[in-house]
């Protein structure tokens, strides 16, 4: 049986919200529908109120380290992913992602929430 986290222990990062907003705006421009943006606002404003971690000066330093470590591994990481990783690192947070491979090798605790716990 998979472990579940308490909702109050879950956080989003500002770069994650930025990526989701970008997708919502693309849908809006393509279809005229704001349903994805409306849902994102609801999630951020209500479900994660006070639990969105920003990109600070400390995260900027960690970002440089993440990018350098991944380049040394021969597996460069994108800017947004490096920002998300840096924010998680400075907060000692576990990153929940389906895309584990893009975050390996930098000392970050990772979990794929879509895989059942053994």
C-alpha positions in Angstrom: 0.0 0.0 0.0 1.4 3.4 -1.0 2.1 6.0 1.7 0.2 9.2 1.6 1.4 12.6 2.8 -0.7 14.9 4.9 -2.0 17.7 2.7 -0.4 20.4 5.0 3.0 18.8 4.3 2.8 19.3 0.6 4.2 22.4 -1.2 4.5 23.7 -4.7 7.4 25.7 -6.1 6.9 29.0 -7.9 8.6 27.6 -11.1 6.1 24.7 -11.1 3.2 27.2 -10.9 4.9 29.1 -13.8 5.0 26.0 -15.9 1.4 25.1 -15.2 0.3 28.7 -15.9 2.2 28.6 -19.2 0.2 25.5 -20.2 -3.1 27.2 -19.1 -2.3 30.3 -21.1 -1.6 28.2 -24.2 -4.9 26.5 -23.9 -6.6 29.9 -23.4 -5.0 31.3 -26.6 -5.8 28.2 -28.6 -9.3 27.5 -27.4 -10.5 30.6 -25.6 -11.1 28.4 -22.5 -9.8 29.6 -19.1 -10.8 26.4 -17.3 -7.2 25.3 -16.7 -6.1 28.7 -15.5 -9.2 28.9 -13.3 -8.4 25.5 -11.7 -4.7 26.5 -11.2 -5.7 29.7 -9.4 -8.1 27.7 -7.2 -5.3 25.2 -6.4 -2.7 27.9 -5.6 -5.1 30.3 -3.8 -7.0 27.7 -1.7 -5.4 24.3 -1.6 -1.8 25.6 -1.4 -2.4 28.9 0.3 0.9 29.9 2.0 2.6 26.7 0.6 4.3 27.9 -2.6 8.0 28.1 -2.2 9.7 30.9 -4.2 13.1 31.2 -5.9 15.3 33.1 -3.4 19.0 34.2 -3.4 19.9 31.0 -1.5 18.0 29.0 -4.2 19.9 30.8 -6.9 23.2 29.6 -5.5 21.9 26.0 -5.2 20.6 26.4 -8.8 24.2 27.0 -10.0 25.4 23.9 -8.2 22.6 21.8 -9.6 23.3 22.9 -13.2 27.1 22.3 -12.7 26.6 18.8 -11.2 24.2 17.7 -13.9 26.6 19.0 -16.6 29.5 17.1 -15.0 27.3 13.9 -15.2 26.8 14.6 -18.9 23.1 15.0 -18.2 22.3 18.7 -18.3 19.1 19.9 -16.7 16.7 22.5 -18.0 16.4 25.8 -16.2 13.0 25.3 -14.7 13.9 21.8 -13.5 17.1 23.2 -12.0 15.1 25.9 -10.2 12.6 23.4 -8.8 15.5 21.1 -7.6 17.3 24.0 -6.0 14.2 25.1 -4.1 13.7 21.6 -2.8 17.4 21.2 -1.8 17.5 24.4 0.3 14.2 23.4 2.0 15.3 19.8 2.6 12.2 18.8 0.7 11.5 15.5 -1.2 10.7 16.2 -4.8 7.6 14.3 -6.0 7.9 13.9 -9.8 7.2 11.3 -12.4 10.4 12.4 -14.1 12.9 11.1 -11.6 15.7 10.7 -14.3 16.0 14.5 -14.7 16.7 15.1 -11.1 19.1 12.2 -10.2 22.7 12.7 -9.2 22.4 16.0 -7.2 21.7 14.7 -3.7 18.0 15.4 -3.9 15.4 13.1 -2.2 13.1 11.9 -4.9 9.8 10.0 -5.1 7.6 9.1 -8.0 4.0 9.4 -6.6 2.7 7.3 -9.5 4.5 4.2 -8.5 3.2 2.0 -5.6 5.5 1.7 -2.6 7.0 -1.7 -2.2 
